[in-house]
Amino acid sequence: MKLRHIPLLFLMGFILFPCLGVAEIKFSDRIEEYSLDNEMKVILIQDKRSPIVVSSLWYKVGSSFEYPGVTGISHILEHMMFKGTTTTEAGEFSRIIKQLGGSENAFTGRDFTGYYQKVHKDYLETCLKYESDRMVNLMLNQEDLRTEREVVKEERRLRTEDNPSSKAYEKIGMQIFGLQKYGIPIIGTMEDISNINTQDLKDWYNRYYKPSNATLIIAGDFQELKTKQLIEKYFGPIQNKNTTSESKKISHQKSYKDIVLKDNVSSPLLVMSFGNNAYDMNDPSDSYALEVLFELMDGGFSSRFTKNITDKKIALNTFIYFDTYAKEENLISIGGTPRANKSIIELETAIINEFKNIIENDSISDEEMSRIKSRVIASNVYKFDSVFYQAMQVGMLETKGFKWQLLDSYITNIMSVDYSDLKRVTEKYILNNKYLTTAVIPK
């Protein structure tokens, strides 16, 4: 389930297996899932290797739920959730977590907004008490909004408007998808950030911040019975707000017309954006085959891109970005930075030729195929040593509409990929697919 991150892209996841005899990681052996009477989903992940617990609350709302006029509202509301409630002062929750020696933060994605605390297991109740409080008692006032609006505007300037590559990716998304779904920048447009008001925030909060739209995930060392009692104590009495979700479909004609952006860059940047449909729950084989293919192409010093593009002085660097579990139609982004004596077109041609070689005359030994799949597995499985990462992965899948049980079959799905699968997805998603070429060049 690798996310290959493009450099400078603003987005916002055991052992190395040398052979095919790999046992699955069975999360089902230590995960319990249930729902409260108010329909809030609860997932408990036992991991007693250290006396730490992560409490994370996920809401099924993010930038893909937004529309023109309120783009960025999910992210602004995330900021406002730290401004206090009818029973707590602004910043009180954060101060207490810090005093307890813990850490906490929040995040907004395209399909979710989440809040987490990582503390010693003795302080789990504190997290649940304060988190449940701001689910229902958040204070939203103009003065706080004015302050946070300026913070978010500065964040947009730094991460997007003063960042040439981020501007390029934003333009790519809008050109292909329009200002809807995954074409909406998570941080929002500057115009909407400036105009969103407290009533907009209250409407968004009431619509999406409710038990039936939330998933609580507890991961780490905790007493099961006591934890269930605490969850019921703090979240059980919360009633669902009588609101419905709202979506506004925007008519948009996809455009794959090439983009050329002149900006303050020292070296050009090439981004090739290929359309990619959402993860197919009924036939996930394409997604896993793409993971293995992209590891072969750009997975380190022995990859095709390194040996045939970077080492041959065509590019300074290359990248591939692909989200295995995309909920909506998404993009595969491939590109890099050409060397000073090479052009964008030469780099584009070299990249496409590497994919053509997969079909026409390339081959791969069973040993290399095994190594590649082992790297894909290891790069993901190692991360599960962290209770925080466990909570993040389960939360991401659940709020995107998938099931955490996919984690149980991940290794099997990767190990089942063969070379014919690589050829199939190369033709389907790269060689026989439309793509948008974007060049960011020096002014």
N, C-alpha and C positions, 0 to 999 in steps of 0.2 A: 504494500500500500504506500509505496514511496512517493513522496512529493519532491520532485526535483526543482529546486528553487532557482529562478532566474536571478542573476545578480542585480541588485538594486530595485527589484520588483516589490512594490508595496502591495501586499495581499492581506491582506489581512484583512499523524502522523505512520543472549545465551551463548550459544557457541557457533562457530563456523562449521557448516555441514559439508564435508568433503565428498560425501557419497549420497546415493539416493535413499538410503535407509534412514529416513528422518521421521521422528515421531511428532505428531501435532502437539501444540500447546493447547490444552483443554481448559479454556476459561470457564466452561460450564461446570467444571468440578469445584470452583470456588466463587461462583457468582450466583446471587439470588436476586430475582426480579419480582416486584409486585407493585400494586397500585393502591393508593389510599381511596377512601370513599369519594373524595373530591376529584378523582381521576389523575392526580399527580403520580407520575411513574417514579419508582424508587429502584435503584440498582445498587446492591452491596457487593463489593469486591474484597474478599479477605486476602490479606498479605501481611503476615506477622513477623517478617524478617527484621523490622525495626519498629519502635514505639511511636510511629508517625501515622497520621491520618490526613487524607485530603478530602475535603468537602467541596463539591462543585455543583452548582445549580445552573442548568441550561434551559434557555427559552427558545422555542422554535420560531425565531424571527431574526432576520438579518437584512442586509442590503437588497437581496433578491425579492423581498416582500415590498419594497418601496416603489415609488413612482415619482414622476416629475412634480416638484413642489415640496416634497418631503425627503428627497435623497439625503442620506447621512443621518436621518433621525434616529436610527437604531444605535448608531455610534454616540450621538449626543446624549441619548437617554442613558447609555452605559456610564458616561461621565457623571450625569446627574444622580445616579444611584448612590454616589458617595457623599451626597450633599445633606444627608440627614433625613429623619422622618418625624412624624408627630411625637415620637417618644425618645428620639436620640438626636444629638447635635451633629452638625456637619463634621465628617471626619472621625467621629467617635469610634465607629466599627474598626477602621484602619488603625487607629491609635491603640486600641485594646489588643488587636492581633499582634501588633509590633511589641507591645509590652509583654505578651505571652511568649515572645521568641519565635513567633510564626511569620509567615509571609502570605500575601494575598494580592490578587489582581483581578482584572476582567479583560474580556476580549470580545470583539465583534467580527463576525464572518459574514459570508454571503447568505448562509442558511441558519445561523444561530447567533445568540448572544449568551455569554457565559460568565460566571463569577465563581472564584474559588478561594479557599483558604487551606494552607498547609500548616498544621500545628501538631504539638504533642498530643497523643491520644486522650489525655486527661481533659483537654479543652474543646473537644468536639461539640459539647452542648453549647458553648459560647457561640460557635460558628452558626449552629442551627438557629439559635435564638435571634441573632441579629439578621441572618439571611431571611428568615421568615418574616421578620418585621418589615424589611424594606420591600418585600413582595406586595405588601398590602397598605403600608402607611407612608409611602414616599411623599416628601414635600417637594413641590415644583413651584418655584417663584421666579419672578422676572430678574431679580438681582443676581441670583445664582446662574441663571441661564445666560445673562449678559457676560458674566465672567467666563463660563465654560465655552461659550461661543467663540470668544477671542482665543482661547486655548486651542480649540479645534481648528480655527482658521489658520493659526500659526502652524499647527501640525500639518495642515494641507499644504501650506507654502513650502515647508521644509521637505516633506516627503513626496510631494507631487509637482507643484509648480516650479520649484527650484531643482527638480530632479529630472533631467531629460529622458532617461529611460522610463521612469514612472509615467511621465506625460505620454510617452509613446504607447505604453500598454493601456492606459486609459482611453486613448484615442482609438486603439485597435478594438477594444471591447465595445465602445459606442458605435463604431462604424459597422461592425458585424451584427451586434445584438440590439443596438439602439439603447435608449435610456430605460431599460427594463431588464429584469432577471439578472443574469451575470454581466450585463453591460453596464450596470449601475456601479460606480465606484463606491467602495465601502465607506469611505470618508465623506462622500457626497460632493455635490458641486458647490462652489463658493457662493453662488447665488442662493441656493437653498439653505446652506448653513447660516447665511446672514438673515434669512427671512423666517425660519422656523420659530414658532412662538410657544408659550407655555401651554396653550390650549392644544396645539398639535401634539406636544409631548404627553399631556394628560390623556388624550385620545389613544395614542399609541400604547402607553402604559396600561390603560384599562383594557385595551383590546388583546394585548399579547402577554402581559405579566399576570398570569393566573395559573392555578394548579393544573388545570387540564391541558395547558400548553407548556408545561415544565417537566423536566426530568432531574431528579436529585441523585447524584452519584457519590457514594462514600467508598473510598478505597484506602486500604491500609490495615492497621491493627486496631480493632474495635470489638466490643462485646455485642454480639448479634442481638440478643433480646433487649438489652438496655438501649441500644441504638434505635431499634424499632420503636421502642416506647418514647424516646426523645423526638423522633421524627413525627410520630402521631401527636405528641404534645404540642409541638410548635407549628406543624403544617396541617395537621388534621382539621382544625377548626376553620381554616381559611376557605371561604366560599368563592366560587367562580363568579367573576363579574359578568353581567348579562350583556355581553358584546359579541359581535361576530367579526371575523377577519375580513379585510377589504383588499381587493386587488383591482387594478385598472390596467387593462390590456392596451398596449400602445401599438398601433400599426407601424411596422418598420420593414423596409426592404433591405435585405442583407446586401452589403457591398464588399467585393473583394478587390476593389481598385487599389493599386499600390499607393502606399503613403511614403512621402519624403518629408522629413522634418529637419530643419536647420536649427541647431541649438548650440549651447556652450559646452561642447564636448571636444576632447583632445583627439579622440579616435572614433571612427564610425561604429555604428551598432546595427547588426542585421537581426530582424525578428521575422520568422516565417510562422504564420498562424494558421493551423489546420483545424477545420471543424471536427468536433468529436461529440457524438451523442452521449446522453447520460448513461451511467452504469446500468446494464440490463440484468435485473435480478434473476430472470429466467435463464439467461445464458451469459454468465460472467467471463467466459473464456477469453474474449477479446481484451478485456481490461488487464488480465494477468499476463497474456501474451505480450501486450504492449510494455508492461513493466520489464519483462525479460529482454525484449527487443531494445529498449532504451538503455538498459544496463550494458548490453553488448555494444551499442553505438557510442555511448558517452559515459561509461562507468569506470573511469579511472585511467591509469597509465597504459593499460593493455587494450583499451577500447579502440574501436574503428576510427572514431573522430580524432583521438590522440595520435594514433600511429599514422594516419593518412591525411590529416588536416593540420593539426597543431605541430607535430614533429616535422612535417614537410613544409613548414613556414608559410602556410596559407592563412592561418588564423593565430591570434594571440590566445584566444580561449573559445570554447564552445559551450553550449548549454542545451538542455531539454527540460521542459516543464510539462508535467502531466499529472492530473488528479485522478487516481483510480476510481474513487467513489464520488464522482460528481453527480449531484442531484438533478441539475438542469443541463441542457446542451452547453458544452464547454469547448475550450480550445486546447490543442496541443501546440506549444510554442517551442520552436527550434531555431537556433541561430548562434551568433557569436560576434567577435570583433576581428575584422581582417587585419593582417599586418600592413604596415605603411605602404609597401610596394604592391599590395593586392587590392582588388576592388570588391565592393559588395557583391557584384554579379559573380565574380570568381569564387567567392566563398559560398554563395547560394548554389552554384553549379557543383562545387565539391561535395556539399552536404547531400544534395539530391543523388549524386553519383554513388555515394556510399550506400544509400538505400537501394538503388538499382542493383548494386553488386549482390545484395541479399537475394534478389530474384534471379539474376542472370548467371553469375559465375562464382559467387562466394560459397564457401562451405564452412562447416564448423564441426569439430570432432566432438564425440560424446564427452570426452574429458573436459573440454572447454565449456561445453553447454552445462555440464555439472557445476563447474566453478562459477559460472555466471549466475545460475540459479541459487547457488549457495550464498553468493554475495548479496543478492536481492533479499533472501530470507534473513541473513545475519544482520543486515543494516536495519531491518525493522524489528527483529526479535530481540536484539540487544536492548532496545529502548524499553522493553517491558520490565526490565529490572527496576524501573522507577514507578512508584505508585502514582505519581502525578501523571506520567505518560499513560498509564493504564486508564486512569479516569478520563483523560483527554480523548483517547482513541474510542472508548466506549461511548462517551458523550457525543463525539462528532458523528459516529455512525447512527446513534439513536435519533439525534435531532435532525439529521438529514433524511430520516425516514427508512433507514436500513435497520438491520438487527445486529447486535453485538456478536451473535453466534457466527457471523462471517469470520471472526477472528479464529474460530476453531478450525475452519477449513482453509485458512490462508496458505499454509505450507503445502497442503495437497494440491491446491489450485496452481501454485507456482511450479511445483515439481511435475505436474502433468503437461506443462508446455513442451512442445517439441519443435524441431526446425520448420516443419510444415506450417505450424501456427505462426511462426515469425514471418514467413513468406506471405501468408494470408493477410495478416494485419498490416504488413508493409504496403501491400497493394491497396488494401481497402482504405487505410487512413492517411497514407502519405502519397504514393505514386498516382493513385486514381482519385485523389481528393482535391477539391479546390483549396487554395490557400492564399492568404494575404501576405504580401511582402512589405515590410516596413523598414525603411532606412533612416537612421538618425545620423546626420552628418554635421561636421563643424560648420559654423557660420562663415 
